[in-house]
Amino acid sequence: MANKLDPMDLKQIITLHLDGYSNRKIGSTLGISRNTVNTYMQLFEGSKYSLEQLLTLDIEQLSELFSSFTTVDTQRHNSLMLYFETVNKARNHPGFTFLYHYAQYAQTVANPYSYTQFMEHYNRKYKEVKGSMKLEHEPGKEMYIDFAGKKLSYIDQNTGEIISVEVFVAILPNSQYTYVQACPSQKKEDLIICCTNALNFYGGVPLAIVSDNLKSAVSRASKYESQINRSFKDFASHYNCIVNPTRIYAPQDKALVENAVHLVYQRIYYPIREMTFFSLEELNAELRRMLITYNQLLFQRKEASRVELFQSVERQYLKALPCTTYQIKDYKRAKVQKIGYVYFSPDKSYYSVPYRYIGHHTMIHYTNTSVEIYYNHLRIAIHKRNPKKGNYNTIKEHLSSTHQSYTSWSPEYFKNQAAPHGVHLVKCVEKILCNVDYPEIGYKRVIGLIQLHKSYGSQRLDKACEIALNANVATYTHIKNILRHNMDLKEAMFQELDANTNHIPVHQNIRGASAYQ
């Protein structure tokens, strides 16, 4: 019911009166009361214009002439306006609906307005000045995401603490198929995990993910060109889609997901308001159960549910999921140290890179399972992540030839190095390594010993080692002196070193023991 008759109705009253209709018949023809027609006829007669002249006036002029008269029941209308003040105060409460408040209003007054007139009067009193555009959403083009403003909670069984959690909401705008998940926070890691679960829930990937200007998604917000968080951009690249943040201060850009959040308040938050949960898993299990019912509810005008529209229309337009699940990546800068390693600060450990990059600045991309090192966008090393602190993680091929040999040092390694030069050299190597407490000291001596073959040849070196072993002086210094003084070449010297052989030569001028009797 309007506040006053439409000016077109006024012209119809005049026309019917001139055609000979009675006020009662005019009222029944136009669907208004006889008293209203009587009142307007009195106003027409009291004006300075004849009925014929009033018919020639345009709508604006008629509206000005008869704007003061109202057909509204003042007392009934005033009580409705007072009730609207109560309604307006509750607008921001989760789960608010006009239908709920209309039901309360209808129970408290004797002659209530219909729901249509209830909304008409409300919208007239609190009308929106700024218009909006109806957006048409192509199937499979976008997925809208947002965090609900109101949190849910669960109770820690060990401490009894009430822990508040965020609620992530995703929606495919064409079918309005909705996904809901509770998560610990709005941090980057939780956002990416929720988006991954949402894509798995839908079983496909849209062309774009439309997000709010969350800090976990957008590094720098802008009305025209926002800067996407690097990890979130990497996530989108893995799933072969793009991230398209909404404009700042423009909630109408994602009105559907905003509406989905309000519906989640009504259809999920409200029914579980008296339930108690003791873990995040329990809470999410109940949300999944409620979500099935929510997505199966029929739209009032489409005669289909969200899940039916998704299965029949939108699902076929989604791109296939990648073969592997995305692992959250993070990034650190690091300079390659002189020893050929980069320092990985999250684990306080070191990872090797090819030695030619020593002194260069690199970018480390890391997940829970791997560490990748890039130089100028080129990956130069990849390691399995080792959470052990202070550990040096080495790939042998990254080291220089000298360093590669060093990493291979062991008793077996040096025995293999000595074997081509003779068995006595191998025995000397074993003896030297057995007589030292610190292996690296023995390794240095053995290296020096084996290197003697370059100056004296393998045959002489092995012979010198045999002499040293017989004399029980198998050390690097003694063997080197044997070779330097050519003792291995003099047969007489071999006899002197043999304790069981008489080293005094036979000669006629030498007297024996009998000469002294």
Steps between C-alpha positions, in 0.01 A plus 500: 500500500652834396509819707277674241325405180701499183426810280394258224233365737376857554451541126316169484262614778423820307452313172263245653303774679454689171387173342217482755642245746396532865763535772428145622544356147816707446642355826423139403637552148831647620531281811482787752248581770188708431598746773830565326315581178259726692788687660679557170180617328459760777858611441438526126188712552681722749786574260498796261501267200212322335514122450570546129790737580642254755514233230721726285759547779811284492594253776740736680239775525238260635749366750568852629131587528400191699821399675381589851225240515593150616304178501721339763365393839720729711496295820571173316774662297665663801516172691672341198755783482580457870550127450739572211735670746531166685553318172770738387701456822518122439613525136866418578428198718608165345201313358273807469200460266205730428268200493580420862423857611186517291370189677562669835334821377190312377458338841515828693250719308128456439494602133845427349613598154576219254864397463518675160375829647726448803804492271365783283471734799841395634677554168325836460616610846854364467541513126841452339610806310781333309399251232683187400536289187377144462803289408469197278745227598636259244523137619847390604650846465553606862512379858431765764668461838468684830526457877185539705495798733370292791718222640416154631675328791584172668618403849848363564446178695834528682479861616128582471593808295248628245688530171352725232547400136447669166242376250595487132221523239534430126226518237468434127278796398316337210356210702569657843643163608662578837795365698559577871797411723621609844874573529734634771567840343492718189874455445641419160551131577142451623355694205685284247403177678133611498515591130660164421224318690234709323635408155510133602141536625390636162710245314633760257662840453333825383672756280545745789486522878338825616620594848455785738804718564624268776857545619552128450404534131598855401834661585392847390137594443402731217175604337641424156800266530553309823827320571435130568685321779778292344399173669135545400604579143712185496199304626287638214774415250507140623124471440517687167272786600539867593428710809277803448457708820192719530532877502559654839185643662285324239314214673257483209778336297449184706140542607420133449760377746393770745144370465630143537661599832165631627328180389768300681414695815133405459527140376815381680600732786152523649415125504832414673495790747437272799741223397837457673808384311829379647725523195527674165445164328168449681386848404591449133325163494176666613547785251535245218180328611308830515648605167348198323152604617565865413608423141198273451244769590286603203514856371159664523491613136731254321335177618844345541766480771857625495642150462259423213598817314867424558476141378286578197658826383814630664710191566571435131655847460761453775856410402647174623694492827879451470646157568684614814369688803650843551754537778526842659816680396684773681805702406829615650797687357850366566855561381718204402783475753866434416461136598228459231191490725201730561373555853135397542376704796165322576687180593838663577665259258705509179440375145759461226490666157739461202832657604503741201221703669715585804446866594171536308161588653230235461131449576396193701155351427403253770210276601455250784688237299739675261746789469560651154768762434467744208743743343349752254181287481707193407489209742858405585437250782223293656523317834272292715426715806684388812352652819810418706657825620857587409522221243702534176299347214733419213463379144843374393468632143474856634855493640821572313716201406724561802208519736333196345809293576506632853144386565594149384790455745486173694740209573354302211535796266874531567557126476345511156722795409814309613416162343630581146847581643564177690396279788770633735369854453149379592640341820678826588175692449315263732771527765510881489120528531496254793757696698312836514215604729362771270427362150556829312865511618559151363327595173745784445803272560362234267438757226863609525619141492300407189609820325867379516435276201496813281867573584646147541263268315273230631766222506751691713222622732375147560861380561559782748179403680626139520827620658308719748269216597794262563664762719168579671531869404204531262452879519481765233828662612704175508373381163572839345858491639552148362407623154692828524823322598452221245513244775256284312758472215797381707505125571753546776271731683225238484744256674575754773134540574464123538595417861554126430774552234876567573570833346890487540659422159766223459854640438863361536614795703231455758592275790260276670454404864784242485756777460429620851550176690 
